């Protein structure tokens, strides 16, 4: 018996990471703490916290990074960038094949945050800004996911 057929992902004609990245990712300011990231992770749709100083990505924090760390620790010290970023010109298919995590920050050569590559739970495509906005609208209306939570004071979802 052979291997089961792998269904090709649906990239909707895109060939680079920059074509499918979320352009308005949620970010935390450099003053954010590990405790504020923990609060952000109370939303089970949030898989990575992007910590920035201005437009520069300082750190990508994932849930396991916070294990055993005090709430007061600066969030930028809890995460890392290595292995958690990709350039906008990267080949989308090759990136998809090599992804070991569902979120990758998209940065330019100088470390400026451009967006977020967000693999769908199915693994067969990437989230769009419209997908994220629709989910937020549902949460705010109380239709899915329970009551909406307030974000930490330094939380932002402004365009980069």
RAVEN-V373470 format. One record per pair of residues at least 4 apart in sequence whose ideal C-beta (glycine too) atoms are under 6 Angstrom apart, sorted by sequence separation. I is the first residue (numbers start at 1). J is the second residue. If there is no record, write none. Layout:
i=[I | I]
j=[J | J]
This chain:
i=[17 | 28 | 32 | 61 | 69 | 73 | 81 | 86 | 107 | 108 | 127 | 151 | 14 | 41 | 52 | 53 | 90 | 120 | 127 | 138 | 14 | 40 | 107 | 108 | 138 | 139 | 51 | 119 | 120 | 51 | 106 | 118 | 140 | 40 | 69 | 86 | 106 | 118 | 139 | 105 | 106 | 37 | 48 | 49 | 66 | 65 | 104 | 48 | 61 | 65 | 103 | 59 | 61 | 102 | 58 | 61 | 86 | 88 | 32 | 60 | 59 | 85 | 86 | 28 | 41 | 85 | 27 | 28 | 30 | 37 | 51 | 60 | 25 | 27 | 51 | 88 | 30 | 38 | 34 | 34 | 35 | 34 | 37 | 33 | 34 | 34 | 33 | 32 | 34 | 60 | 30 | 28 | 113 | 57 | 57 | 57 | 47 | 48 | 50 | 56 | 47 | 57 | 55 | 52 | 17 | 18 | 17 | 16 | 17 | 17 | 16 | 15 | 14 | 17 | 11 | 21 | 9 | 17 | 25 | 23 | 22 | 21 | 22 | 21 | 22 | 17 | 24 | 20 | 23 | 22 | 39 | 9 | 10 | 9 | 36 | 32 | 31 | 29 | 28 | 27 | 26 | 24]
j=[21 | 32 | 36 | 65 | 73 | 77 | 85 | 90 | 111 | 112 | 131 | 155 | 19 | 46 | 57 | 58 | 95 | 125 | 132 | 143 | 20 | 46 | 113 | 114 | 144 | 145 | 58 | 126 | 127 | 59 | 114 | 126 | 148 | 49 | 78 | 95 | 115 | 127 | 148 | 116 | 117 | 49 | 60 | 61 | 78 | 78 | 117 | 62 | 75 | 79 | 118 | 76 | 78 | 119 | 76 | 79 | 104 | 106 | 51 | 79 | 79 | 105 | 106 | 49 | 63 | 107 | 50 | 51 | 53 | 61 | 75 | 84 | 50 | 52 | 76 | 114 | 58 | 66 | 66 | 69 | 71 | 71 | 75 | 72 | 73 | 75 | 75 | 75 | 78 | 105 | 76 | 75 | 160 | 105 | 107 | 111 | 102 | 103 | 105 | 111 | 103 | 113 | 112 | 113 | 86 | 88 | 88 | 89 | 90 | 92 | 92 | 92 | 92 | 95 | 92 | 106 | 96 | 106 | 116 | 115 | 115 | 115 | 116 | 117 | 118 | 117 | 129 | 126 | 129 | 129 | 152 | 124 | 125 | 125 | 152 | 154 | 154 | 154 | 154 | 156 | 157 | 159]
